[in-house]
């Protein structure tokens, strides 16, 4: 592919990133319409709308209008070819008079899975595939995992002190990182469909689990709490604003039905799931239920017990490790319950992807190699 193709696909990928956390159950897709020439002209750009419709292709083609004829469409994910709640995007592309389509990655959805590209080529359009494929796959990974493995992308956020331990809360948060690092953590929330924690963290830190970045407050994800016996305090901050930000509580199948009814009266949704032989809620079952309800990107901000259960179940795809300059102290907790950070750094399943600096704090990002 040409340098120009890479350039315009980066623009489409940037548009796709804007929609992360807003388009469930559909993937966030970016698209750009370009008129060939010397130099080429950017005609329109767009991304999937909140709630997943309209799709990015239709949004962008509507902006382009009659100018789309004879142009190239850059799109981060293969256009759909099936009739759902809206007609297929391939029809809109053909009807708009687009002459060439450049696609980053195939859509693994069996209703598409190459059919979109085949339909475009059958209509006489030139189709080029695999442009910035790795970046495109990364952005749509949550969608791919939901389709292929019946679970969302799982990101684990950890904040530790200089001693590698997590500070122990006593009814309110105890910070080991500064404002810049915490702001980036809120950006992670805005880019996810749901954020998960355990009842222990609710008791220790009493978090609201919302996104409080200016301009992104409305992008707070669904809040998910694991509470096997439904003993959560209804006066906790997480019960505030349930009409704006949903609260889903997962409990064991044997949890008290009266407690279930009482919590449902607050506006929370309660889900009964199986437990493991160790007596904790089965992480795999939780993820399957979340995927069934359209969640494609999940951020875990639980304490060591929750983090450790998902780590032990081998269900973590990305790790965002924030480390401050002050120690958590003698009451600090190991990051993964029974295991510390060495389990991550020595794991052959993960690679160190990136490091960043936020003021005095460091962020290290680890990504799973086999997804």
matplotlib code that plots the C-alpha trace (Angstrom):
import matplotlib.pyplot as plt

x = [0.0, 1.1, 2.1, -1.1, -3.1, -1.4, -1.9, -5.7, -6.2, -4.6, -7.3, -9.9, -8.4, -8.3, -12.1, -12.6, -10.8, -13.2, -16.1, -14.5, -16.8, -19.9, -21.0, -21.9, -22.9, -21.4, -17.7, -16.4, -15.5, -13.9, -14.2, -12.8, -13.8, -11.0, -11.1, -8.0, -5.8, -2.6, -2.9, -5.8, -8.7, -10.3, -14.0, -15.6, -14.9, -17.0, -17.4, -20.0, -22.7, -23.4, -25.4, -23.8, -26.0, -25.7, -22.5, -19.4, -19.7, -23.3, -22.4, -19.4, -21.2, -24.0, -21.6, -19.9, -23.2, -22.8, -19.1, -18.5, -18.8, -15.5, -13.8, -12.0, -13.5, -11.0, -12.7, -11.2, -13.5, -15.0, -18.4, -21.4, -23.2, -26.3, -29.7, -30.0, -31.9, -30.5, -29.6, -26.1, -23.3, -22.1, -25.3, -24.7, -21.2, -22.2, -25.1, -22.8, -20.6, -17.5, -14.9, -12.4, -12.5, -9.5, -10.1, -7.9, -9.3, -12.0, -15.1, -15.1, -18.9, -20.1, -22.8, -20.0, -16.7, -15.5, -19.0, -18.8, -15.6, -16.9, -20.1, -18.1, -15.8, -18.8, -20.2, -17.0, -15.3, -11.6, -11.0, -7.6, -7.3, -4.9, -3.8, -2.5, -4.0, -2.4, -3.7, -7.1, -7.3, -6.3, -9.1, -11.7, -10.4, -13.3, -15.7, -13.6, -13.4, -17.1, -17.8, -15.1, -14.8, -18.1, -16.4, -15.2, -11.7, -10.5, -8.2, -6.8, -5.9, -3.4, -2.1, 0.8, 3.3, 7.1, 7.2, 4.9, 2.0, -1.6, -2.5, -5.3, -8.3, -10.2, -13.5, -12.1, -9.5, -5.8, -3.8, -0.3, -0.3, -0.8, -3.5, -2.1, -2.0, -5.5, -6.8, -5.5, -7.2, -10.4, -9.8, -9.6, -13.0, -14.4, -13.1, -14.7, -18.2, -18.1, -16.0, -15.8, -14.9, -15.7, -17.6, -14.4, -13.3, -16.7, -16.2, -12.6, -12.6, -16.3, -15.7, -18.3, -16.6, -17.7, -15.6, -15.0, -12.9, -14.3, -16.4, -16.5, -18.8, -21.5, -19.2, -19.1, -19.3, -21.7, -20.7, -20.3, -19.9, -19.1, -20.9, -21.6, -24.0, -25.4, -24.1, -23.2, -24.1, -26.9, -25.6, -22.3, -21.4, -21.9, -25.7, -25.7, -27.0, -28.3, -30.6, -27.6, -25.0, -26.3, -25.2, -25.0, -24.4, -23.3, -24.0, -24.1, -27.0, -27.8, -27.9, -30.8, -33.9, -35.1, -31.8, -32.1, -35.5, -34.4, -31.4, -33.5, -35.8, -32.8, -32.6, -29.6, -29.7, -28.9, -27.4, -27.1, -24.1, -22.3, -19.3, -16.0, -15.0, -13.0, -16.3, -15.8, -18.0, -16.8, -15.0, -15.6, -19.4, -19.4, -17.7, -20.1, -23.0, -21.5, -20.8, -24.4, -25.5, -23.4, -20.2, -17.2, -14.6, -14.3, -12.0, -11.2, -10.5, -11.0, -8.8, -6.3, -8.9, -10.8, -7.7, -6.2, -9.3, -9.3, -5.5, -5.8, -8.6, -6.3, -8.8, -6.8, -5.8, -4.2, -2.6, -2.2, 0.2, 0.5, 3.3, 3.8, 7.0, 5.8, 5.4, 2.0, 3.5, 3.4, -0.4, 0.0, -1.5, 0.0, -1.4, -2.9, -3.8, -1.4, 0.9, 2.8, 3.9, 6.6, 3.8, 3.1, 6.7, 7.8, 4.7, 5.6, 2.0, 2.5, 4.8, 5.7, 4.1, 4.7, 5.8, 4.6, 5.3, 2.6, 4.4, 6.3, 4.4, 5.0, 2.6, 3.6, 1.3, 1.4, -0.5, -1.3, 0.5, -2.1, -5.1]
y = [0.0, 3.6, 6.1, 8.0, 5.0, 4.7, 8.4, 8.4, 5.1, 6.7, 9.4, 6.7, 5.0, 8.3, 8.6, 5.0, 5.8, 8.7, 6.3, 3.7, 3.1, 4.6, 2.2, -1.0, -3.6, -2.6, -1.9, 1.6, 2.2, 5.1, 6.1, 8.8, 9.8, 11.0, 12.4, 11.2, 13.9, 15.8, 16.5, 14.2, 16.0, 15.0, 15.1, 13.8, 11.7, 10.1, 7.4, 5.0, 7.0, 6.4, 3.2, 1.7, 3.2, 4.6, 2.9, 4.9, 4.4, 5.8, 8.7, 9.6, 9.1, 11.3, 14.1, 13.6, 13.7, 13.9, 14.5, 10.9, 9.8, 8.5, 8.8, 6.4, 5.3, 4.3, 2.3, 0.6, -2.5, -4.5, -2.9, -5.0, -6.9, -8.1, -6.6, -5.9, -3.0, -1.0, -1.9, -3.1, -0.5, -2.1, -0.9, 2.6, 2.5, 1.2, 3.7, 6.6, 5.9, 5.1, 3.7, 2.2, 1.0, 0.6, -1.6, -2.2, -5.5, -8.1, -8.3, -11.7, -11.5, -14.6, -12.4, -10.4, -12.4, -11.5, -11.1, -7.3, -7.2, -9.8, -7.8, -4.6, -6.4, -8.0, -4.5, -3.5, -1.5, -1.8, -3.1, -3.1, -4.9, -5.0, -1.4, -0.7, -4.1, -4.4, -1.0, -1.7, -5.1, -3.5, -1.0, -3.6, -6.3, -6.1, -6.7, -9.7, -11.3, -10.9, -12.6, -15.3, -16.0, -14.7, -12.3, -8.7, -7.3, -7.2, -4.4, -4.5, -1.2, -1.3, 1.6, 0.7, 2.5, 2.5, -0.7, -2.4, -2.7, -1.4, 0.9, -0.3, 2.0, 2.7, 3.9, 6.4, 6.3, 6.4, 7.7, 6.7, 8.5, 12.2, 14.0, 13.5, 9.7, 9.6, 11.7, 9.2, 6.4, 8.3, 8.4, 4.6, 4.6, 6.8, 4.3, 1.2, -0.1, -1.2, -1.0, -3.8, -4.0, -6.0, -5.3, -5.2, -2.1, -0.5, -0.9, 0.2, 3.1, 4.0, 4.9, 6.3, 4.6, 7.4, 9.4, 12.8, 14.4, 17.7, 17.1, 13.3, 13.0, 11.6, 8.8, 7.0, 3.3, 0.8, 0.0, -3.7, -5.0, -8.5, -9.3, -12.9, -12.6, -9.1, -7.5, -4.2, -1.0, 0.8, 4.1, 3.7, 6.3, 3.8, 3.9, 7.6, 8.6, 5.2, 6.8, 8.2, 5.5, 1.9, -0.4, -4.1, -6.4, -10.0, -12.4, -16.2, -18.3, -18.9, -15.3, -14.1, -13.4, -10.8, -8.9, -9.2, -7.5, -4.8, -3.9, -4.0, -1.4, 1.0, 0.7, -1.7, -4.8, -8.1, -11.1, -14.5, -16.6, -19.7, -19.8, -21.6, -24.5, -21.8, -20.1, -16.9, -15.8, -17.5, -14.8, -16.6, -16.7, -13.1, -12.2, -14.3, -12.5, -9.1, -10.1, -11.2, -7.8, -6.1, -5.2, -5.3, -3.5, -4.1, -2.2, -4.0, -1.6, -4.1, -4.9, -7.7, -10.5, -9.5, -8.8, -12.2, -14.1, -12.9, -13.3, -16.9, -17.6, -16.4, -13.8, -10.6, -9.0, -5.7, -4.4, -0.7, -0.5, 3.0, 3.3, 6.3, 7.5, 6.9, 3.4, 2.0, 1.1, -1.9, -2.3, -2.5, -5.4, -7.6, -6.6, -10.0, -11.3, -14.3, -12.9, -9.7, -7.7, -10.3, -12.6, -10.0, -9.0, -12.7, -14.0, -15.4, -14.6, -10.8, -8.3, -4.9, -2.7, 0.9, 3.1, 6.6, 9.3, 11.4, 13.9, 11.9, 8.7, 6.0, 4.0, 0.6, -1.1, -4.9, -6.7, -10.3, -11.9, -14.4, -12.1]
z = [0.0, -0.6, 1.9, 1.1, 2.0, 5.3, 5.9, 5.3, 7.1, 10.2, 9.9, 9.9, 12.9, 14.8, 14.1, 15.3, 18.6, 19.2, 19.5, 21.9, 24.8, 23.1, 20.4, 22.2, 21.1, 17.8, 17.2, 16.9, 13.2, 11.5, 7.9, 5.6, 2.0, -0.2, -3.7, -5.8, -7.2, -6.8, -4.0, -2.9, -1.2, 2.1, 1.5, 4.7, 7.8, 10.4, 13.0, 14.3, 16.3, 20.0, 20.4, 17.4, 14.6, 12.1, 11.1, 10.2, 6.5, 6.3, 8.6, 6.4, 3.0, 4.2, 5.0, 1.6, -0.3, -4.1, -3.7, -2.8, -6.5, -7.8, -4.4, -2.2, 1.1, 3.9, 6.6, 9.7, 9.6, 6.7, 5.7, 6.7, 4.0, 5.9, 6.6, 10.3, 11.9, 9.0, 5.3, 4.7, 4.4, 1.2, -0.5, 0.7, -0.6, -4.0, -4.3, -3.4, -6.4, -4.4, -6.8, -4.4, -0.8, 1.4, 4.5, 7.5, 8.9, 8.1, 10.3, 12.1, 12.5, 10.5, 9.0, 7.3, 7.3, 3.9, 2.3, 2.5, 0.5, -2.0, -2.6, -3.2, -5.7, -7.4, -8.0, -9.7, -6.9, -6.3, -2.8, -1.0, 2.4, 5.3, 5.5, 9.0, 9.9, 13.3, 14.5, 13.0, 14.8, 18.1, 17.9, 17.1, 19.4, 21.8, 19.0, 17.7, 21.1, 21.7, 18.4, 18.6, 22.3, 23.7, 26.0, 25.9, 25.8, 29.4, 30.6, 34.1, 35.7, 38.7, 40.7, 43.0, 45.1, 44.6, 46.6, 44.0, 46.5, 46.4, 49.2, 51.5, 51.6, 54.8, 53.6, 51.1, 48.3, 49.2, 46.2, 45.3, 42.0, 41.1, 39.2, 35.7, 36.1, 37.6, 34.8, 32.3, 34.3, 33.8, 30.1, 30.2, 31.8, 29.0, 26.3, 27.9, 27.9, 31.5, 34.6, 37.1, 40.7, 43.8, 47.0, 48.9, 46.9, 47.4, 51.2, 51.2, 48.8, 48.3, 44.6, 42.2, 39.2, 36.9, 34.4, 35.7, 33.0, 31.8, 28.7, 29.1, 32.1, 29.9, 28.8, 32.1, 31.5, 33.0, 36.6, 37.4, 41.0, 42.1, 45.3, 45.8, 48.8, 48.0, 51.2, 49.5, 51.3, 49.5, 50.8, 48.8, 46.2, 43.4, 43.9, 43.0, 39.5, 38.5, 35.9, 34.1, 34.8, 35.1, 38.0, 37.4, 40.4, 39.9, 42.8, 43.3, 42.2, 45.9, 46.9, 49.0, 46.8, 49.2, 49.0, 45.2, 45.2, 47.6, 45.4, 42.3, 43.9, 43.8, 40.1, 40.0, 37.8, 39.5, 37.8, 39.4, 38.2, 39.2, 41.6, 41.2, 43.5, 45.5, 46.2, 44.1, 41.2, 38.0, 36.0, 32.7, 33.4, 34.3, 31.0, 29.0, 30.6, 29.9, 26.3, 25.9, 27.1, 24.4, 26.4, 24.2, 26.3, 30.1, 32.5, 35.8, 38.7, 41.5, 44.4, 44.5, 45.0, 41.9, 39.8, 41.0, 40.1, 36.5, 36.3, 37.6, 35.1, 32.3, 31.2, 31.0, 27.7, 28.6, 31.8, 32.6, 35.5, 37.1, 39.6, 42.0, 43.7, 47.3, 48.9, 49.7, 53.1, 55.4, 55.0, 51.2, 49.3, 46.6, 43.2, 42.3, 45.7, 46.1, 43.4, 43.0, 40.0, 39.2, 37.9, 35.2, 34.3, 34.1, 32.2, 28.7, 27.7, 28.0, 26.3, 27.5, 24.9, 26.0, 28.8, 29.5, 32.1, 33.9, 36.1, 38.6, 37.9, 35.3, 33.3, 31.9, 29.4, 28.9, 26.2, 25.7, 22.8, 21.6, 21.0]

ax = plt.figure().add_subplot(projection="3d")
ax.plot(x, y, z, "-o")
ax.set_aspect("equal")
plt.show()
